[in-house]
Amino acid sequence: MDDTRATEYLQTLLNKKLCVYTNDSRMFYGDFKCTDNECNIILSQSYEYREPTPNAVRAAAESSSGASSTATLKVDMTSRFLGLIVVPGQYITKIEVDGL
């Protein structure tokens, strides 16, 4: 893709909701504001989601101990509001556009 088409595509993503995944198993969800040559991404109104801790998984497993051994265990991810953030491009593993 040439630079002009790439720029036009990025402009269509402005203010869209993005899910940005990082190599430390976190996911950031927020409004896309801009990027730069190093692939850093700026999100506003963002939330950080983390995988549950082993203790949380263990507690959920113990609370559902009456279920069959083949039952699927569901544990919520922990989250917190961050606001305006920069996600460094070197740590990004995947980006998804919400609602496209």
VENGI-V414743 format. One record per pair of residues at least 12 apart in sequence whose ideal C-beta (glycine too) atoms are under 10 Angstrom apart, sorted by the first residue. I is the first residue (numbers start at 1). J is the second residue. D is the distance in Angstrom with one decimal. If there is no record, write none. Layout:
i->(I I)
j->(J J)
d->(D D)
This chain:
i->(10 10 10 12 12 13 13 13 13 13 13 13 14 14 14 14 15 15 15 15 16 16 16 16 16 16 17 17 17 17 17 17 17 17 17 17 17 17 18 18 18 18 18 18 18 18 18 18 18 18 19 19 19 19 19 19 19 20 20 20 20 20 20 20 20 20 20 20 20 20 21 21 21 21 21 21 21 21 22 22 22 22 22 22 22 22 23 23 23 23 23 24 24 24 24 25 25 25 25 25 26 26 26 26 26 26 26 27 27 27 27 27 27 27 27 27 27 28 28 28 28 28 28 28 28 28 28 28 29 29 29 29 29 29 29 29 29 29 30 30 30 30 30 30 30 30 30 30 30 30 30 30 31 31 31 31 31 31 32 32 32 32 32 33 33 33 33 33 34 35 35 35 35 36 36 37 38 38 38 39 39 39 39 39 39 39 40 40 40 40 40 40 40 41 41 41 41 41 41 41 42 42 42 42 43 43 43 43 43 43 44 44 44 44 45 45 45 45 45 46 46 46 46 46 46 46 47 47 47 47 47 47 48 48 48 48 48 48 48 48 49 49 49 49 49 50 50 50 50 51 51 51 52 52 52 52 52 53 53 56 56 56 56 57 57 58 59 60 60 60 60 61 61)
j->(32 34 35 97 100 32 33 34 35 95 97 100 31 32 33 34 31 32 33 44 31 32 97 98 99 100 29 30 31 32 43 45 46 96 97 98 99 100 30 31 32 33 41 43 46 87 95 96 97 98 43 49 94 95 96 97 98 32 41 43 46 85 87 89 91 92 93 94 95 96 49 87 91 92 93 94 95 96 48 87 88 90 91 92 93 94 90 91 92 93 94 50 51 91 93 49 50 51 77 93 48 49 50 51 77 87 91 47 48 49 50 51 77 79 93 94 96 41 43 46 47 48 49 82 85 87 92 95 43 45 46 47 48 49 79 82 96 98 42 43 44 45 46 47 48 81 82 83 84 85 87 98 43 44 45 46 84 98 44 46 95 97 98 45 46 84 85 86 86 86 87 89 95 86 89 89 88 89 90 87 88 89 90 91 92 95 86 87 88 89 90 91 92 85 86 87 88 89 92 95 84 85 86 87 82 83 84 85 86 87 82 83 84 85 81 82 83 84 85 80 81 82 83 84 85 87 79 80 81 82 83 85 77 78 79 80 81 82 85 87 76 77 78 79 80 77 78 79 80 75 77 78 74 75 76 77 78 75 78 75 76 77 78 73 75 75 75 73 74 75 76 73 75)
d->(8.6 8.5 6.6 9.5 9.4 5.2 10.0 10.0 9.0 9.4 6.4 8.9 8.7 6.2 7.2 7.8 5.4 6.7 7.6 8.6 7.2 5.5 5.7 7.0 7.1 7.6 6.7 7.1 6.3 7.7 9.1 9.1 9.7 9.3 7.4 3.7 6.4 9.6 6.7 7.7 4.7 9.8 7.3 6.5 9.0 9.3 5.9 6.9 6.0 6.8 9.9 8.8 8.1 7.2 4.3 8.0 6.2 8.8 5.9 6.9 8.7 9.5 5.1 9.9 9.3 5.9 8.9 7.8 5.3 8.1 9.7 9.6 9.4 7.1 5.1 4.2 7.3 7.8 9.6 6.8 8.5 9.6 4.5 6.1 6.3 8.9 8.7 5.4 7.9 5.2 9.8 9.0 9.7 7.0 9.4 9.6 7.2 5.1 9.8 9.3 6.0 6.8 5.6 8.1 9.5 9.2 8.8 8.7 7.6 4.5 8.1 8.9 7.7 9.2 10.0 9.0 9.2 8.4 6.0 5.4 7.1 5.6 7.6 7.5 6.7 5.6 9.3 9.8 7.9 9.1 6.4 5.0 8.2 6.8 8.6 9.8 9.4 7.5 9.0 3.3 5.9 5.3 2.8 6.7 9.3 9.7 7.8 8.6 8.4 7.2 9.2 9.9 6.2 4.7 5.3 7.5 9.5 10.0 8.5 9.9 9.0 8.2 9.9 9.7 9.8 7.8 9.8 9.7 9.7 10.0 9.7 7.8 9.8 9.3 7.9 9.0 7.8 4.9 7.6 9.3 8.5 2.9 7.8 9.9 6.6 9.5 5.5 6.7 5.6 4.8 8.6 9.7 8.6 8.8 7.2 4.7 8.6 7.0 6.9 7.4 7.1 7.2 5.4 7.9 8.3 9.1 7.4 5.5 8.2 6.7 9.7 7.1 4.9 8.1 8.3 8.9 6.9 7.9 9.8 9.9 7.7 4.9 6.6 7.3 5.2 8.6 5.3 6.9 5.6 6.6 9.4 9.8 9.6 8.7 6.6 5.5 8.2 5.4 8.1 9.8 9.5 4.5 7.2 4.9 8.6 6.1 4.9 7.5 8.5 8.7 6.1 8.1 9.9 4.4 6.9 6.4 6.6 9.3 7.9 5.7 8.4 9.7 7.9 7.3 5.5 9.7 8.6 5.9 7.5 4.7 9.0 5.8 8.7)
